[in-house]
């Protein structure tokens, strides 16, 4: 199959995948792998390897699937594991609280919503947004009591800050996986910088929406002040010794600095042993490994090194499903690249070029809204787009990084009942589901759309 019928088959395959995940509750890994196999067979990929008369070998469907799966693990597996492990260490040691205190001191007590917004944004760079909300919720509740601010406004601000970093800034698994899939995995510093830049508009939108919605929606914990303060103090005390500012920042800052050093060495044209050393340390795997070492030192500093084995084990359990879904997305991308679809799209590139940077946003938004997981939406969209970057004229490093951002923006749009984060925010924010739709769902819609507007403007510049 080739030409337009193949495009139709691809669209139907994506629709079938969405229905399988959202309606029939089939696990994303199984759904994506099954759709990849079916699409490959329908597109005409042979059952076994075929050798043409000129010696050219066409890979069979089993080999294509194997190559897509193993290739993803080779490029991204260790990076995702180490990034998640750093986040788990920050949870176990209580360093997330230290980071939160630093942000509060920076912003000031007169702007509690802004403090929660930035706090969530910083903490969610290495920590999953679901975990980040649970960790920081006691601080949110305490600040509600101490500042007499709307509980809903604080909930929305925290949720928005966490979500923005979750979809935009590595080492969160989604952006890392997308960057690797789209060929800029060795330039994570560019992706991080672009993520910070693209966060500005949605952070502002999230802040003002939180201030606005807090006036009309009221949560159950608005007046429960005594219990709020007690729960916060008890939780802080339960951690015992908490890392200081330098120790809490090191696992996050050191990898960023090392990757920056690697990029500087390449841009400055250094050579010899200095370049080799900087390039080695700036590789994402090595940089995050060094960050993990600082995390281990952090655990030792607060007397919790005995929990490192358990922390690692729990992290691997958490990361496992993400790795396999990411690899499945790589399989789908490999199947697409093994068909004639790319050639057909390239020959008709003018049509897609009219959509340009909006194409990844729309595709990710459809996947996100349908099946709930932002990470699944990011990794699946990146796998689909990888072989199409040339046709979309998004294959320069800067535009590829912006594509990662566009995918992330779509993966925010929108959070509703099929998203676990929706229930985390609603339940811990002590709101009813219908209030969650007025706050979390509407906020994520505004965040996604406003992010995409900023990304489009940046695409005109780059």
C-alpha positions in Angstrom: 0.0 0.0 0.0 1.2 3.5 -0.8 0.1 7.1 -1.4 -3.1 8.5 0.0 -4.6 5.1 1.0 -1.6 4.6 3.3 -2.3 8.0 4.9 -5.9 6.9 5.5 -4.7 3.6 7.0 -2.4 5.5 9.3 -5.2 7.8 10.5 -7.5 4.9 11.1 -4.7 3.1 13.0 -4.2 6.1 15.2 -8.0 6.4 15.8 -8.1 2.6 16.6 -5.2 3.0 19.0 -6.9 5.9 20.8 -10.2 3.9 21.1 -8.3 0.8 22.4 -6.6 2.8 25.1 -9.4 5.1 26.2 -12.6 3.1 25.6 -11.5 -0.5 26.0 -8.8 0.3 28.6 -6.1 -1.7 26.8 -2.7 -0.9 28.1 -0.9 1.7 25.9 2.1 -0.6 25.4 -0.1 -3.4 24.1 -2.2 -1.0 22.0 0.7 0.8 20.4 2.6 -2.5 19.7 -0.5 -4.1 18.2 -1.3 -1.1 16.0 2.4 -0.9 14.9 2.2 -4.6 13.7 -1.1 -4.1 12.0 -0.1 -0.9 10.3 3.2 -2.5 9.1 1.4 -5.5 7.6 -1.2 -3.3 5.9 1.5 -1.0 4.6 3.2 -3.9 2.9 6.3 -4.5 5.1 7.2 -8.2 4.4 6.8 -10.9 6.9 10.5 -11.8 6.7 13.6 -10.2 5.3 13.6 -9.9 1.5 16.7 -9.5 -0.7 16.4 -7.7 -4.0 18.4 -8.6 -7.1 20.7 -5.6 -6.5 21.5 -6.9 -3.0 19.3 -4.5 -1.1 17.7 -6.0 2.0 14.2 -5.1 3.0 13.7 -5.8 6.7 10.8 -8.0 7.7 8.2 -6.8 10.2 9.6 -8.6 13.1 13.1 -7.1 12.6 11.6 -3.6 12.1 9.7 -3.9 15.4 12.8 -5.2 17.2 15.0 -2.4 15.8 12.5 0.3 16.9 12.2 -1.2 20.4 15.9 -1.7 21.0 16.9 1.6 19.5 14.7 3.5 21.9 16.2 1.7 24.9 19.7 2.3 23.6 19.3 6.0 23.3 17.0 6.9 26.2 16.6 4.1 28.7 19.4 5.0 31.1 18.6 8.7 30.9 15.0 8.2 32.0 16.0 5.9 34.8 18.6 8.3 36.2 16.4 11.3 35.9 13.6 9.5 37.8 16.0 8.2 40.4 17.2 11.8 41.2 13.5 12.8 41.6 12.9 9.9 44.0 15.9 10.9 46.1 14.6 14.4 46.4 11.3 13.0 47.7 12.9 10.6 50.2 15.3 13.1 51.7 12.8 16.0 51.9 15.0 18.1 49.6 11.8 19.1 47.8 10.8 21.0 50.9 14.1 22.8 50.9 13.7 23.8 47.3 10.2 25.0 48.1 11.5 27.1 50.9 14.1 28.7 48.7 11.4 29.7 46.2 9.2 31.2 48.9 12.2 33.2 50.2 12.8 34.4 46.6 9.3 35.4 45.8 8.1 36.6 49.3 5.1 35.9 51.4 2.9 38.6 49.9 2.5 36.5 46.7 1.7 33.0 47.8 0.1 32.0 44.5 3.3 33.0 42.7 5.3 31.2 45.3 3.3 28.0 44.7 3.5 28.4 40.9 7.3 28.7 40.8 7.8 26.1 43.6 5.8 23.6 41.5 7.7 24.5 38.4 11.1 24.0 40.0 10.3 20.8 41.8 8.6 19.2 38.8 11.8 19.5 36.7 13.1 16.2 38.2 10.0 15.0 40.0 6.8 13.7 38.4 3.9 16.2 38.7 1.7 13.7 40.5 4.4 13.1 43.1 5.3 16.7 43.3 1.7 17.7 44.1 1.5 15.2 46.9 4.8 16.3 48.3 4.1 20.0 48.2 0.4 19.9 49.1 1.0 20.2 52.9 3.0 23.4 52.2 0.1 24.6 50.1 -2.4 23.9 52.9 -0.1 25.6 55.4 0.3 28.7 53.2 -3.5 28.9 52.8 -3.8 29.2 56.6 -0.9 31.5 57.1 -1.7 33.9 54.3 -5.6 33.5 54.3 -5.4 32.9 50.5 -8.0 31.0 48.5 -7.3 27.3 48.7 -8.4 26.8 45.1 -6.1 29.5 43.9 -3.2 27.9 45.6 -4.2 24.4 44.2 -4.5 25.7 40.6 -1.2 27.6 40.9 0.7 24.6 42.2 -0.9 22.3 39.6 0.0 24.7 36.8 3.6 25.1 37.8 4.1 21.4 38.2 2.4 20.6 34.8 4.3 23.1 32.8 7.8 21.8 33.8 6.5 18.2 33.5 5.9 18.5 29.8 8.6 21.0 28.8 11.8 20.6 30.8 14.1 17.5 31.0 15.0 15.4 33.0 11.3 14.7 33.1 11.0 11.5 31.0 8.5 12.8 28.4 10.7 15.7 27.0 13.8 13.5 27.2 12.2 10.7 25.2 10.8 13.2 22.6 14.2 14.9 22.3 15.9 11.6 21.7 13.3 10.4 19.3 13.5 13.6 17.2 17.3 13.4 17.0 18.4 16.1 19.6 19.0 13.8 22.6 22.6 14.9 22.7 21.6 18.5 23.0 19.4 18.4 26.0 20.7 21.8 27.2 19.0 23.4 24.1 15.8 21.5 25.0 16.0 22.7 28.6 16.6 26.3 27.6 13.8 26.2 25.1 11.6 24.7 27.9 12.4 27.5 30.2 11.6 30.1 27.5 8.4 28.4 26.5 7.3 28.3 30.2 7.1 32.0 30.6 3.7 32.6 28.9 1.9 29.6 30.4 3.3 30.5 33.9 1.8 34.0 33.6 -1.5 32.5 32.3 -1.6 30.0 35.1 -0.9 32.6 37.8 -3.7 35.0 36.6 -6.2 32.2 36.1 -5.5 30.9 39.6 -6.1 34.3 41.0 -9.4 34.6 39.0 -10.8 31.1 39.6 -10.1 31.3 43.3 -12.7 34.0 43.7 -15.6 31.8 42.4 -14.7 28.2 43.4 -14.3 27.2 47.0 -12.8 24.0 48.3 -13.6 22.0 51.4 -10.4 22.9 53.2 -10.9 26.7 53.0 -11.8 26.9 56.7 -10.1 23.8 58.2 -7.2 25.9 59.5 -6.2 23.9 62.6 -5.8 20.6 60.8 -3.9 22.3 58.0 -1.1 23.7 60.2 -0.8 20.5 62.2 -0.5 18.2 59.2 2.2 20.4 57.7 4.3 20.5 60.8 3.9 16.8 61.4 5.0 16.0 57.9 8.1 18.2 58.1 9.0 16.7 61.4 8.6 13.2 60.0 11.6 13.8 57.7 13.9 14.5 60.5 17.0 16.2 59.1 16.4 17.9 55.8 19.2 18.8 53.3 20.4 22.3 53.1 20.0 24.5 50.0 23.3 23.6 48.3 22.8 19.9 48.9 19.2 20.0 47.7 20.1 21.9 44.5 23.2 19.9 43.6 21.5 16.8 41.9 19.6 19.2 39.6 22.1 22.0 39.0 25.3 19.9 38.5 23.9 17.9 35.5 22.7 21.1 33.9 26.1 22.7 34.4 27.9 19.7 33.0 25.7 19.6 29.9 26.3 23.3 29.5 30.0 22.7 29.7 29.8 20.0 27.0 27.9 22.4 24.7 30.4 25.2 25.4 33.3 22.9 24.5 31.7 22.0 21.2 30.8 25.5 20.3 34.1 27.0 21.3 36.0 24.4 19.2 38.1 23.1 22.1 40.3 20.1 21.3 42.5 17.5 23.0 42.0 16.1 26.4 40.0 19.1 27.6 37.4 18.7 24.9 37.2 14.9 25.5 36.7 15.4 29.2 34.1 18.1 28.8 32.3 16.2 26.1 32.3 13.1 28.2 30.9 14.8 31.3 28.4 16.7 29.2 26.8 13.6 27.8 23.3 13.4 29.3 23.9 9.9 30.7 27.1 10.8 32.4 25.8 14.2 33.6 22.8 12.6 35.2 24.9 9.9 36.6 27.0 12.6 38.4 23.7 14.2 39.6 22.7 10.8 41.0 26.0 10.6 42.9 25.2 14.0 44.4 21.8 12.6 45.3 23.4 9.6 47.1 25.7 12.0 49.0 22.5 13.9 49.9 20.9 10.8 51.3 24.1 10.1 53.3 24.1 13.6 54.6 20.7 13.2 56.2 21.3 9.7 57.4 19.0 7.9 54.9 21.6 6.1 52.8 20.1 2.8 54.0 17.0 3.7 52.0 18.9 3.9 48.7 18.3 0.3 47.7 14.6 0.6 48.3 14.4 4.0 46.6 16.1 2.6 43.5 13.9 -0.4 43.5 10.7 1.7 43.7 12.0 4.0 41.0 12.6 1.2 38.6 9.1 -0.1 39.2 7.7 3.4 38.4 9.9 4.0 35.4 9.4 0.5 33.9 6.0 1.2 32.3 7.2 4.6 31.0 10.2 2.9 29.4 8.1 0.3 27.7 5.5 2.8 26.4 8.4 4.9 25.2 9.9 2.0 23.4 6.5 1.1 21.9 6.3 4.7 20.5 9.7 4.1 18.9 8.4 0.9 17.3 5.5 2.9 15.7 7.9 5.5 14.4 10.2 2.8 13.0 7.2 1.1 11.3 6.2 4.4 9.7 9.7 5.2 8.5 9.9 1.7 6.9 6.8 2.4 4.7 6.5 4.7 1.7 4.5 7.2 3.8 7.5 9.5 4.4 8.2 9.6 0.6 4.6 10.4 -0.1 4.4 13.1 2.5 7.7 14.6 1.3 6.4 14.8 -2.2 3.3 16.6 -0.9 5.1 18.6 1.8 3.5 21.8 0.8 0.2 20.7 2.4 1.8 19.9 5.8 4.0 22.9 5.7 0.9 25.0 5.9 0.2 23.4 9.3 3.9 23.3 10.3 4.6 23.5 14.1 0.8 23.2 14.8 0.8 19.6 13.5 2.6 18.1 16.6 0.5 20.2 18.9 -2.8 19.0 17.4 -1.7 15.3 17.3 -0.4 15.4 20.9 -3.6 17.1 22.1 -5.8 14.5 20.5 -3.8 11.7 22.1 -3.7 13.4 25.5 -7.4 14.2 25.6 -8.3 10.7 24.5 -6.1 8.5 26.7 -5.1 10.7 29.6 -1.4 10.3 30.0 0.8 13.2 29.0 3.9 11.0 28.8 2.2 8.5 26.5 1.0 11.5 24.3 4.5 12.9 24.2 6.3 9.7 23.4 3.7 8.5 20.9 3.6 11.8 19.0 7.3 12.0 18.9 7.5 8.5 17.4 5.0 9.4 14.7 6.8 12.7 13.9 10.3 11.4 13.8 10.3 10.3 10.2 8.3 13.3 9.1 10.5 16.1 10.5 12.1 16.8 7.1 8.8 17.0 5.3 7.5 19.4 8.0 10.8 21.5 7.7 11.4 21.1 11.4 14.7 19.3 11.2 17.1 22.1 12.5 18.2 21.7 16.1 16.2 24.8 17.2 13.0 23.8 15.3 13.4 20.2 16.6 13.5 21.6 20.1 10.5 23.7 19.4 8.7 20.6 18.1 9.4 19.0 21.5 7.8 22.0 23.1 4.8 21.9 20.7 4.3 18.2 21.6 4.5 19.1 25.3 2.0 21.9 24.9 -0.4 19.5 23.2 0.2 16.9 26.0 -1.2 19.5 28.5 -4.4 19.9 26.5 -6.5 18.8 28.4 -6.4 17.1 31.9 -9.8 15.5 32.7 -11.3 12.4 34.2 -9.1 9.9 32.3 -5.9 11.5 33.7 -4.5 10.4 37.0 -3.2 13.9 37.7 -6.7 15.3 37.4 -7.7 13.1 40.4 -4.6 13.9 42.3 -5.2 17.6 42.0 -9.0 17.3 42.7 -8.7 15.0 45.7 -5.7 16.6 47.4 -7.2 20.0 46.6 -10.4 18.8 48.3 -12.6 19.7 45.4 -15.6 17.9 43.8 -15.1 16.5 40.3 -17.3 19.2 38.8 -15.0 21.8 40.5 -12.1 19.9 39.0 -13.5 20.5 35.5 -13.9 24.2 36.2 -10.3 24.5 37.6 -7.9 21.8 36.4 -9.5 21.0 33.0 -10.0 24.6 32.1 -6.6 25.7 33.3 -4.8 23.0 31.3 -6.7 24.1 28.2 -5.5 27.7 28.7 -2.0 26.5 29.5 -1.8 24.4 26.3 -3.2 27.0 23.9 -1.2 29.9 25.4 2.0 27.8 25.2 1.3 27.0 21.6 0.9 30.7 20.8 4.3 31.4 22.3 5.8 28.4 20.5 4.4 29.6 17.1 5.9 33.1 17.7 9.3 31.5 18.5 9.0 29.3 15.3 8.8 32.5 13.2 12.0 33.7 14.8 14.0 30.5 14.5 
